[in-house]
Amino acid sequence: MAFLGFAAADICFDCLLIPGRSLLHDNSSSSSSSSDELFTGFQLGGKLLALLVGSSSTWKLGHSADAHFDACFAGAAVFLMGSVIAVLCFVDDRGSTYTILSESGSSDPTMNSCGAMDVETKQKSCVCGDEHREILASSSSSPRSILIYNENESQTDNKTGDEIMSSPSTYSYKPDASVLLCTVQAMGWLSILGQAFFWTSWRGEEVGCTDLVLSSVVGMATAGLLPLANARFGSASVWCGSELSFHLLMICTGWVSSSGSAPRVIGALSGVNYAVHATNGLIVATGIISDPRRRAQTIAMVNNTLPMAQLITALSGGAIAQYFGGGFESVFVCYGFLGALVTSVVWAISSRHGLFPRNI
């Protein structure tokens, strides 16, 4: 029953996470970046509150040996149900506040999501974002005329099918930005979950909880300063740099004692990346896939890296610790090394090809 209960709770969490961000974006009058930072700040505030309650032994439900944990789970369930009921009662989610405007500044129902009028074309395939947008024009003449539009070009070019096939630049290989983004996000979750699963076992329950409390406090402060950092350095650079720094911090645990003060500093600094990880990954994703009607799909794509990392951590964490002699610092080092390697490679590739937007 415990396994079923945890599975149901995790499903409910994932079902709330994706629509929650989408709902916040739809009803926010500010930019989506500010909405994500606000969402992350509240996430970290909830994490801080849960850690404070969990580390306190005064709150109990009944007189059994598990009275404290029963009280924590019951309190979490009541709080969650109350929050969801409050959202359903007081939040209006009837449609998005986002309006697609034409070049003249007014909404035009004949304008498609790429900003191109459907005048002569009858069959079209439109891919939004930084990708090429191809509109297949139906014509009685042969060969078929294809209109290619690229956001990075100042004008469109009419080319025949033979000319496009013979042009080497048109079909030059370019890595998929969304795949690279999800790879970095998955590596980040792997190290974050490794810390969440095994930190208290490595440091001790009370000391480990104190470290995680400090991590939440630092994360909340980071969420408040994140808009300034993103405006100064760019969301993608802040995101990749934070992910890489966090992986290096996890590698450092292999050279420090679990009973010293260094792990507390490492645990506190890990809160910086939690705030950046939960925010900037989505900001970069919305920059890659800019169509607001695909917002929930974009958020789901990024958040799906979380359960995948949970599965990998659960299956491999204990095996890694046993293989290296039972020390949980070996788990942090392995995940950190893998994450640092993958993040460095992806950052280099994305910078070379200009895959992640810099002006967001």
Order of alpha helices (4+ residues) and beta strands (2+ residues): alpha-alpha-alpha-beta-beta-beta-alpha-alpha-alpha-alpha-alpha-alpha-alpha-alpha
